[in-house]
Amino acid sequence: MVPNNTYLNRFANSVVIEPSSKNEKWSEKKRYWISQIAGWLVFTIINLVIVTAFGRYKWQSLIVYLIIFLSGLSLTHQFRNFIKKNNWINLPIKKLLPRVLASCLIIGIVIYILAFVSDYALGQFKADEFKTASPLAGIINLSGVIAIWSLIYFSFHYFQNYKRAEIEAYIWEAAVKDFELKTLKSQLNPHFMFNAMNSIRALIDENPKIAQTAVTKLSNILRYSLKIERNETVPLDEEMQTVADYLALEAIRLEERIKYRIIVDPKSAKIEIPPMMIQTLVENGIKHGIAKRTNGGEIFVTTKLENSNLYINIKNSGQIEEGLLKQSNGFGINNTKQRLNLIYGEDAKFEIKNNSDDSVSAEITIPTGGYTK
């Protein structure tokens, strides 16, 4: 089954998460600036502590590191804007990595130059103590800090995008399932309605009183079919009432050629099941089994609640074609399997088989957890 994309997009759009409100955007911006300031403040304090520990602290050092703090804060913020503007978040790692490393080096060099010029302007630079390796060590140190900043920034956004993609995948999956369930339901309604109407048509002239009763039962079925358009599951007793009305209509049409019996475990009456599922299998049992036999036959529907599972058994006279059993191409068979899988996943089971006593058994197992009222 290939879902219609227009329908799915409409469904997905109806449940997609709304964009952040102004308060949420402000909160996100606030968290960003708190993180920015706190990160660079920690870096500055650690370096001042190290300088003090080695006995090199002077009041000029505080100014130099204040400049490093402000330039680091400003440049990484500009770097963030540049990343967003050029959409680096969506670049593959092979393209992203060299760009980020080059940017970290450039920013590290700029911060070092600003710190060096400040140091020189404050009279702290001493030519006799200057070492050639000092600029290289300083640039590597500052570029490493920017690299750590970049790692944190990209990791946060990759995680955020992953969660967003995961949510979108769930929304799309829900849209597909909703579409398939609606399609299956729309297939069910006309399938049994036309058969019921044909049964009533033959009664109108022959027995108006019975025809009136049949119309009442058909109206009950129509009312039920309208209800299921809004429900993924319905109570078992409601489904069974529809099955009883349908069998009563078929008994009017087939007369002595059909006998039926419905036995519902009282404990299972309020268990939620997919609507029209039992009725479809009952209809198929009559159409492909009983109706084809000269002498007709019998159909029995029973339910049992046991070990947190609902067991439904539908047994009718006749045999089903082996090809349909093996390929699961029968409408009732394929439909039942799809619906059970869509709603319950692998927790539900369905099996249909020919019996040695010239009958067919359809057995459904439905987990009851979370589906009772």
Stockholm file with secondary structure:
# STOCKHOLM 1.0

chainA/1-373         MVPNNTYLNRFANSVVIEPSSKNEKWSEKKRYWISQIAGWLVFTIINLVIVTAFGRYKWQSLIVYLIIFLSGLSLTHQFRNFIKKNNWINLPIKKLLPRVLASCLIIGIVIYILAFVSDYALGQFKADEFKTASPLAGIINLSGVIAIWSLIYFSFHYFQNYKRAEIEAYIWEAAVKDFELKTLKSQLNPHFMFNAMNSIRALIDENPKIAQTAVTKLSNILRYSLKIERNETVPLDEEMQTVADYLALEAIRLEERIKYRIIVDPKSAKIEIPPMMIQTLVENGIKHGIAKRTNGGEIFVTTKLENSNLYINIKNSGQIEEGLLKQSNGFGINNTKQRLNLIYGEDAKFEIKNNSDDSVSAEITIPTGGYTK
#=GR chainA/1-373 SS CCCCHHHHHHHHHHHSCCCCCHHHHHHHHHHHHHHHHHHHHHHHHHHHHHHHHTTCCCHHHHHHHHHHHHHHHHHHHHHHHHHHHTTGGGSCHHHHHHHHHHHHHHHHHHHHHHHHHHHHHTTCCCGGGCCTHHHHHHHHHHHHHHHHHHHHHHHHHHHHHHHHHHHHHHHHHHHHHHHHHHHHHHHHHHHHHHHHHHHHHTHHHHCHHHHHHHHHHHHHHHHHHHHHTTCSCEEHHHHHHHHHHHHHHHHHHHGGGEEEEEECCGGGTTBEECTTHHHHHHHHHHHHTGGGSTTCEEEEEEEEEETTEEEEEEEEESCCCHHHHHHTCSHHHHHHHHHHHHHHGGGCEEEEEEETTTEEEEEEEEECTTCBC
#=GC SS_cons         CCCCHHHHHHHHHHHSCCCCCHHHHHHHHHHHHHHHHHHHHHHHHHHHHHHHHTTCCCHHHHHHHHHHHHHHHHHHHHHHHHHHHTTGGGSCHHHHHHHHHHHHHHHHHHHHHHHHHHHHHTTCCCGGGCCTHHHHHHHHHHHHHHHHHHHHHHHHHHHHHHHHHHHHHHHHHHHHHHHHHHHHHHHHHHHHHHHHHHHHHTHHHHCHHHHHHHHHHHHHHHHHHHHHTTCSCEEHHHHHHHHHHHHHHHHHHHGGGEEEEEECCGGGTTBEECTTHHHHHHHHHHHHTGGGSTTCEEEEEEEEEETTEEEEEEEEESCCCHHHHHHTCSHHHHHHHHHHHHHHGGGCEEEEEEETTTEEEEEEEEECTTCBC
//
